[in-house]
Amino acid sequence: MKIPDLNDLIADLQTAKQIAIDDRNPNAIVTATVAQAKLLGMDNMRDVTPNSNIKSGLGHFYGGITELTPEAALAISKRLDEEY
């Protein structure tokens, strides 16, 4: 049995995400997207936009993302679809 590499894991999560999309299960979509982001190291990305440390209705930003909004999950999902 071959140990899965990063591409295998991303592909498996993409399959799981597609099943979640087909089943209209937003929690499972977000879970698969977050898992993909973590595998790709995107969970520790920093927000470098001007005024990123200003409090907003989406949470506090202290140089990084403190919560994954549906919009951010969708953006990550679309990027992963393009790349994989």
Buried (B, 14 or more C-beta within 10 A) or exposed (E): EEEEEEEEBBBBBBEBBEEBBEEEBEEBBBBBBBBBBEBBEBBEEEEEEEEBEEEEEEEEBEEEBEEBEEEBBEEBBEBBEEEE
